[in-house]
Amino acid sequence: MKHYKPETLCVQAGYEPKTGESRIPPICQSTTFFYGDTQKMADLFDLKSDGFFYSRLANPTVDVLEKRIAALEDGVCGIGCSSGMAAILLTAMTLCEAGDNIVTSGAIYGGSYNLFSTTLPKFGIEGRFFDPDCTAEHIESLIDEKTKFVYAETVANPAITIIDFDKLSAICKKHGIVFIIDNTLTTPVLCRPKDYGAHIVIHSTSKYIDGHAAALGGMIVDCGNFRFKDNPRYPAFNIPDESYHGLVYADLPVAFGTKCRAQMMRDTGAMMSPQNAFLTYLGCDTLALRMQKHCANAKEVAAYLNRHPKVEWVKHSSLETDAYYALAQKYLPKGSGGMMSFGIKGDSKTCAVFMEHLQLVTQETHVADVRSCILHPASTTHRQLSEEELISAGISGNLVRLSVGIEDPADIIADLENAFRSI
């Protein structure tokens, strides 16, 4: 199906029923699978054939979603995970060992920042952070022979910065380093990172891909365009894995995806559930339609906020005055999604009063579903960060994160206007 457009892949990719089978994939709510042939089961364990033997590693319902998202990202393999954070963790564990480091944009989701700055260092993996607007020379100064990947978000949550793919992909190509992009807030409908040099793409499928705040999940997509073979930066891919029959992952057609599933998913069990995969698969059917509406609504709301006297600033690339407008035109010509942030004239207490007077737009620890929602990141999702780290992540005390849903934009704006009257 590679020749189909994203709008078609959202609906058709991942599952092709045979005669008499259900038109949509059934929920395979089983932990295990029967085999009457001992050799066939042994071949599965040796990766000599495809199939399922235990849902901690692979499941038919999860498999169809993996294939759909991989098709949308033009990848060779998808791995469904229990959450977006699990997807990031498994990716890091697949590539890194104690003594290694990663180089990452500082303008990323608070949970990802904490994983790289606090949790992974406990296991000997250092996170090195850069400002997404810094020079290529500065980023290169953070790279050494132990750097295993460069990481960024297409559109950062909640700073709403847009990454310069050309700058990062050129650095990664020069140094032979894996380039990883979290594409959650744009989805492959608006941006396909592989087209701009990314090697691995990560999604929190709990957001736009599901779209209804009903199913927790994450996805890792191996784009299949990085050569691990004989790359001295990745010895673990080039020596036999004695924990998996002496397998050399760099010799396989899908090196990263196989290592991630055979080693890390095997040992952590952070697999997406069949029920969540089913709900996410259904949600993905309407992804392209929803993204059009999210983008159109966000453009109207951003314009309204940008002219409001009680708003200090607005960050959304649909605004021609936005610092990332040019990058959005280059990488996100279809739109940059429904996420935006804005600064209320006042402090965190002013923000709290404003949000508490909203009726349609609700306070939630979530973004990117059909319903409009709002949050104050500095006191919630990013409250574990120091003042210095908040500044690095582009988060001020008066920053409010707004995820614009698919309601009528006039109703969203009327609700915002009513809340502004309270401050």
C-alpha positions as CSV (number, residue, x, y, z in Angstrom):
1,M,0.0,0.0,0.0
2,K,3.0,2.3,-0.1
3,H,1.7,4.2,-3.1
4,Y,-1.5,5.3,-1.3
5,K,-1.9,8.8,0.2
6,P,-2.0,9.2,4.0
7,E,-5.7,9.8,3.9
8,T,-6.2,6.3,2.4
9,L,-3.6,4.6,4.6
10,C,-5.4,5.9,7.7
11,V,-8.4,3.8,6.7
12,Q,-7.0,0.9,4.8
13,A,-3.5,0.0,6.0
14,G,-2.7,-2.8,8.4
15,Y,-5.4,-5.3,7.8
16,E,-6.7,-7.2,4.8
17,P,-9.4,-9.7,5.7
18,K,-9.8,-13.0,3.8
19,T,-13.1,-14.2,2.5
20,G,-15.6,-14.6,5.3
21,E,-13.4,-12.9,7.9
22,S,-14.5,-9.8,9.9
23,R,-14.1,-6.5,8.0
24,I,-12.3,-4.9,10.9
25,P,-9.7,-6.7,13.0
26,P,-11.1,-8.7,15.9
27,I,-9.8,-8.2,19.4
28,C,-7.5,-11.2,20.1
29,Q,-7.7,-11.1,23.9
30,S,-5.4,-14.0,24.5
31,T,-2.1,-14.2,26.2
32,T,-0.9,-17.3,24.3
33,F,-1.4,-19.3,21.1
34,F,-1.6,-23.0,20.2
35,Y,0.8,-24.9,18.1
36,G,0.6,-28.6,17.3
37,D,3.9,-28.6,15.4
38,T,7.0,-28.3,17.7
39,Q,9.3,-27.2,14.8
40,K,7.0,-24.4,13.8
41,M,7.0,-23.0,17.3
42,A,10.8,-23.4,17.5
43,D,11.1,-21.4,14.3
44,L,9.1,-18.6,15.8
45,F,11.5,-18.4,18.7
46,D,14.4,-18.4,16.3
47,L,12.8,-15.6,14.2
48,K,12.8,-17.9,11.2
49,S,9.1,-17.3,10.6
50,D,6.4,-14.8,11.5
51,G,3.7,-15.5,14.0
52,F,2.5,-15.2,17.5
53,F,3.4,-17.2,20.6
54,Y,2.9,-14.8,23.6
55,S,1.2,-11.4,23.8
56,R,4.0,-9.9,25.8
57,L,6.0,-9.8,22.5
58,A,3.4,-9.7,19.8
59,N,-0.4,-10.0,19.4
60,P,-2.6,-10.1,16.2
61,T,-4.6,-7.1,17.2
62,V,-1.6,-5.0,18.1
63,D,0.1,-6.3,14.9
64,V,-2.5,-4.7,12.6
65,L,-2.1,-1.3,14.3
66,E,1.7,-1.6,14.1
67,K,1.5,-2.3,10.4
68,R,-0.9,0.7,9.9
69,I,1.3,3.2,11.7
70,A,4.5,1.8,10.0
71,A,2.7,2.3,6.6
72,L,1.8,5.9,7.5
73,E,5.4,6.6,8.5
74,D,6.8,4.6,5.5
75,G,8.7,2.4,8.0
76,V,9.6,-1.2,7.9
77,C,8.4,-2.1,11.4
78,G,6.1,-0.8,14.1
79,I,6.2,-1.8,17.8
80,G,3.1,-1.2,19.9
81,C,4.0,-0.1,23.4
82,S,1.9,0.4,26.6
83,S,2.4,4.1,26.4
84,G,4.4,6.8,24.7
85,M,6.8,7.0,27.5
86,A,7.3,3.2,27.3
87,A,8.1,3.7,23.6
88,I,10.8,6.3,24.4
89,L,12.3,4.2,27.1
90,L,12.5,1.0,25.0
91,T,14.1,2.9,22.2
92,A,16.7,4.3,24.5
93,M,17.4,0.9,26.1
94,T,17.8,-0.7,22.6
95,L,20.4,1.8,21.6
96,C,22.2,2.6,24.8
97,E,24.2,1.0,27.6
98,A,25.8,2.4,30.7
99,G,28.5,4.9,29.8
100,D,26.6,6.1,26.7
101,N,24.9,9.5,26.2
102,I,22.1,11.0,24.2
103,V,21.8,14.5,22.7
104,T,18.3,15.9,22.9
105,S,16.4,19.1,22.4
106,G,15.5,20.7,25.8
107,A,12.1,21.8,24.4
108,I,10.3,18.5,24.9
109,Y,7.5,17.0,26.9
110,G,8.2,17.1,30.7
111,G,8.1,13.4,31.1
112,S,10.6,12.9,28.3
113,Y,12.8,15.6,29.8
114,N,12.8,13.9,33.2
115,L,13.5,10.5,31.7
116,F,16.6,11.9,30.0
117,S,17.8,14.2,32.8
118,T,17.0,12.1,35.9
119,T,16.0,8.5,35.4
120,L,18.4,7.3,32.6
121,P,21.4,8.8,34.4
122,K,20.7,6.5,37.3
123,F,21.5,3.7,34.9
124,G,24.7,5.4,33.5
125,I,23.1,7.0,30.4
126,E,23.7,10.8,30.3
127,G,21.3,13.3,28.7
128,R,22.8,16.3,27.0
129,F,20.4,19.1,26.2
130,F,20.4,21.8,23.5
131,D,18.2,24.7,22.7
132,P,16.4,23.8,19.4
133,D,17.3,27.2,18.0
134,C,21.0,26.9,18.7
135,T,23.7,26.5,16.0
136,A,24.7,23.2,14.5
137,E,28.2,23.8,15.9
138,H,26.9,23.9,19.4
139,I,24.9,20.6,19.0
140,E,28.0,18.9,17.5
141,S,30.1,20.0,20.5
142,L,27.8,17.8,22.7
143,I,28.5,14.7,20.5
144,D,31.3,12.2,21.3
145,E,32.0,8.6,20.4
146,K,29.5,7.5,23.1
147,T,26.6,9.4,21.7
148,K,23.9,7.0,20.6
149,F,21.1,9.2,19.3
150,V,19.9,12.7,18.7
151,Y,16.3,13.3,19.8
152,A,13.7,16.0,19.2
153,E,9.9,16.6,18.8
154,T,8.5,17.8,15.5
155,V,6.3,20.2,17.5
156,A,7.5,20.5,21.1
157,N,5.0,20.1,23.9
158,P,4.3,22.7,25.3
159,A,6.9,25.2,23.9
160,I,5.4,24.8,20.4
161,T,8.8,25.1,18.8
162,I,9.3,23.4,15.4
163,I,12.4,21.4,14.9
164,D,14.7,22.2,11.9
165,F,15.0,18.7,10.4
166,D,17.7,19.7,7.9
167,K,20.0,20.9,10.6
168,L,19.6,17.8,12.8
169,S,19.6,15.2,10.0
170,A,22.8,16.7,8.6
171,I,24.5,16.4,12.0
172,C,23.4,12.8,12.4
173,K,24.5,11.9,8.9
174,K,27.9,13.5,9.4
175,H,28.5,11.6,12.7
176,G,26.7,8.3,11.8
177,I,24.2,8.7,14.6
178,V,20.6,7.6,14.8
179,F,18.1,10.5,14.5
180,I,14.9,10.0,16.5
181,I,11.8,12.2,16.2
182,D,8.7,12.2,18.4
183,N,5.9,12.9,15.9
184,T,3.0,12.8,18.3
185,L,1.6,16.3,17.9
186,T,1.7,16.4,14.1
187,T,1.1,12.7,13.2
188,P,2.2,11.3,9.8
189,V,-0.8,13.0,8.2
190,L,0.9,16.4,8.6
191,C,4.6,15.4,8.7
192,R,6.5,12.3,7.8
193,P,9.9,12.6,9.6
194,K,11.5,9.9,7.4
195,D,11.2,12.3,4.5
196,Y,13.5,14.7,6.3
197,G,16.1,12.2,7.5
198,A,14.7,10.7,10.7
199,H,15.6,7.0,11.3
200,I,13.2,6.2,14.2
201,V,9.8,7.8,14.8
202,I,7.9,7.7,18.1
203,H,4.3,8.3,18.9
204,S,2.1,8.6,21.9
205,T,-0.8,7.0,20.2
206,S,-3.0,8.1,23.2
207,K,-3.1,11.5,21.5
208,Y,-4.2,12.3,18.0
209,I,-3.9,8.8,16.6
210,D,-6.5,7.4,19.0
211,G,-8.1,10.9,19.1
212,H,-10.7,10.2,21.8
213,A,-8.7,9.9,25.0
214,A,-9.9,6.3,25.3
215,A,-6.8,4.1,24.8
216,L,-3.3,4.5,26.3
217,G,-0.5,3.5,24.0
218,G,2.7,4.2,22.2
219,M,4.4,3.3,18.9
220,I,8.0,2.9,17.8
221,V,8.5,2.9,14.0
222,D,11.8,1.7,12.5
223,C,12.2,3.6,9.2
224,G,14.7,1.0,8.0
225,N,17.1,3.7,6.7
226,F,20.0,3.5,9.1
227,R,22.9,1.2,8.5
228,F,24.1,-0.4,11.8
229,K,26.4,-2.9,10.0
230,D,30.0,-2.3,10.8
231,N,29.2,1.1,12.5
232,P,31.7,1.4,15.4
233,R,29.2,3.5,17.3
234,Y,26.9,0.5,17.7
235,P,28.9,-2.5,18.7
236,A,25.9,-4.2,20.4
237,F,24.3,-4.5,16.9
238,N,27.4,-6.1,15.4
239,I,28.3,-8.8,18.0
240,P,26.3,-12.0,18.7
241,D,23.5,-11.6,21.2
242,E,24.1,-14.6,23.4
243,S,20.7,-14.1,25.1
244,Y,19.0,-14.7,21.7
245,H,20.8,-17.6,20.1
246,G,23.8,-15.6,19.0
247,L,21.8,-13.4,16.7
248,V,23.7,-10.5,15.1
249,Y,21.1,-7.7,14.6
250,A,23.0,-5.7,12.1
251,D,22.8,-8.7,9.7
252,L,19.0,-8.6,9.7
253,P,16.8,-6.6,7.3
254,V,15.1,-4.9,10.3
255,A,18.0,-4.4,12.7
256,F,16.6,-1.9,15.3
257,G,13.0,-3.2,15.3
258,T,14.1,-6.8,15.8
259,K,16.6,-5.9,18.6
260,C,14.0,-3.8,20.4
261,R,11.3,-6.5,20.4
262,A,13.5,-9.5,20.9
263,Q,15.5,-8.0,23.8
264,M,13.8,-5.0,25.4
265,M,10.1,-5.9,24.8
266,R,10.9,-9.4,25.9
267,D,12.5,-8.2,29.1
268,T,10.2,-5.4,30.1
269,G,6.8,-6.6,28.8
270,A,5.8,-3.0,28.0
271,M,3.4,-4.2,25.2
272,M,0.3,-2.4,24.1
273,S,-2.9,-4.3,25.2
274,P,-5.1,-5.8,22.4
275,Q,-8.1,-3.8,23.6
276,N,-6.2,-0.5,23.4
277,A,-4.8,-1.5,20.0
278,F,-8.3,-2.1,18.7
279,L,-9.6,1.2,20.0
280,T,-6.6,3.0,18.5
281,Y,-7.0,1.3,15.2
282,L,-10.6,2.5,15.0
283,G,-9.6,6.0,16.0
284,C,-7.0,6.1,13.3
285,D,-9.7,5.6,10.7
286,T,-10.7,9.3,11.0
287,L,-7.2,10.7,11.8
288,A,-6.8,12.6,8.5
289,L,-10.3,14.2,8.8
290,R,-9.7,15.2,12.4
291,M,-6.3,16.7,11.7
292,Q,-7.8,19.0,9.1
293,K,-10.4,20.2,11.6
294,H,-7.9,20.6,14.4
295,C,-5.6,22.7,12.2
296,A,-8.5,24.9,10.9
297,N,-9.9,25.5,14.4
298,A,-6.4,26.2,15.9
299,K,-5.8,28.8,13.2
300,E,-9.0,30.7,14.1
301,V,-8.3,30.4,17.9
302,A,-4.7,31.5,17.5
303,A,-5.7,34.6,15.6
304,Y,-8.3,35.5,18.2
305,L,-5.8,35.1,21.1
306,N,-3.2,37.0,19.2
307,R,-5.3,40.2,19.2
308,H,-6.7,39.8,22.7
309,P,-5.7,42.6,25.1
310,K,-5.2,40.2,28.0
311,V,-2.8,38.0,26.1
312,E,0.9,38.8,26.2
313,W,2.0,36.4,23.4
314,V,0.8,33.4,21.4
315,K,2.8,30.5,20.0
316,H,1.2,28.8,17.0
317,S,2.9,28.5,13.6
318,S,-0.3,29.5,11.7
319,L,0.5,33.1,12.7
320,E,2.8,34.9,10.3
321,T,4.4,36.6,13.2
322,D,5.3,33.3,14.8
323,A,9.1,32.6,15.2
324,Y,8.6,29.2,13.5
325,Y,6.3,30.3,10.7
326,A,9.0,29.7,8.0
327,L,9.9,26.3,9.3
328,A,6.2,25.3,9.4
329,Q,5.8,26.4,5.8
330,K,8.8,24.2,4.9
331,Y,8.0,21.0,7.0
332,L,4.3,21.4,7.8
333,P,2.5,22.9,4.8
334,K,-0.7,21.1,5.7
335,G,-0.8,22.6,9.2
336,S,0.9,22.1,12.6
337,G,-2.0,20.6,14.6
338,G,-4.2,21.9,17.3
339,M,-1.7,22.5,20.0
340,M,-0.7,26.0,21.0
341,S,0.5,27.9,24.0
342,F,-0.1,31.5,25.1
343,G,0.9,33.8,27.9
344,I,-1.7,35.5,30.0
345,K,-0.8,39.0,31.3
346,G,-0.4,38.1,34.9
347,D,1.1,35.2,36.9
348,S,0.3,31.6,37.7
349,K,-2.6,32.7,39.9
350,T,-4.1,34.7,37.1
351,C,-3.8,31.6,34.9
352,A,-5.6,29.5,37.5
353,V,-8.5,31.9,37.8
354,F,-8.8,32.1,34.0
355,M,-8.9,28.3,33.6
356,E,-11.3,27.7,36.4
357,H,-13.9,30.0,34.6
358,L,-13.8,27.9,31.5
359,Q,-16.8,25.7,30.9
360,L,-16.4,24.1,27.4
361,V,-12.6,23.9,27.5
362,T,-11.7,21.6,30.4
363,Q,-8.5,21.3,32.5
364,E,-7.0,17.9,31.8
365,T,-3.6,16.2,31.9
366,H,-4.0,15.4,28.2
367,V,-3.7,16.9,24.8
368,A,-4.6,16.2,21.2
369,D,-8.0,14.6,21.3
370,V,-11.4,15.7,19.9
371,R,-12.3,17.8,23.0
372,S,-10.6,21.1,23.7
373,C,-8.5,21.0,26.9
374,I,-6.2,23.3,28.7
375,L,-3.4,23.0,31.3
376,H,-0.8,25.1,33.2
377,P,2.4,23.1,32.6
378,A,4.7,24.8,35.1
379,S,2.4,23.6,38.0
380,T,1.5,20.2,36.6
381,T,3.2,18.2,33.8
382,H,6.5,20.1,34.2
383,R,6.4,20.9,37.9
384,Q,9.3,18.5,38.7
385,L,11.7,20.8,36.6
386,S,13.9,23.4,38.2
387,E,13.5,27.1,37.2
388,E,16.5,26.7,35.0
389,E,15.1,23.6,33.4
390,L,11.7,25.3,32.8
391,I,13.5,28.1,31.0
392,S,15.4,25.6,28.9
393,A,12.1,23.9,28.0
394,G,10.5,27.2,27.1
395,I,8.0,27.3,29.9
396,S,7.2,30.5,31.8
397,G,4.9,30.9,34.8
398,N,2.2,32.6,32.7
399,L,2.3,29.9,29.9
400,V,-1.0,28.2,29.3
401,R,-1.2,25.1,27.0
402,L,-4.3,24.9,24.9
403,S,-5.2,21.8,22.8
404,V,-7.9,22.9,20.4
405,G,-10.5,20.2,19.6
406,I,-12.9,19.7,16.8
407,E,-15.9,21.6,18.3
408,D,-17.3,24.7,16.5
409,P,-14.5,27.3,16.7
410,A,-17.1,30.0,17.6
411,D,-18.0,28.1,20.7
412,I,-14.4,27.6,21.8
413,I,-13.7,31.3,21.3
414,A,-16.8,32.3,23.2
415,D,-15.8,30.1,26.2
416,L,-12.3,31.7,26.2
417,E,-13.8,35.2,26.0
418,N,-16.0,34.5,29.0
419,A,-13.1,33.3,31.0
420,F,-11.0,36.3,30.1
421,R,-13.7,38.5,31.7
422,S,-12.9,36.9,35.1
423,I,-9.3,38.3,35.1
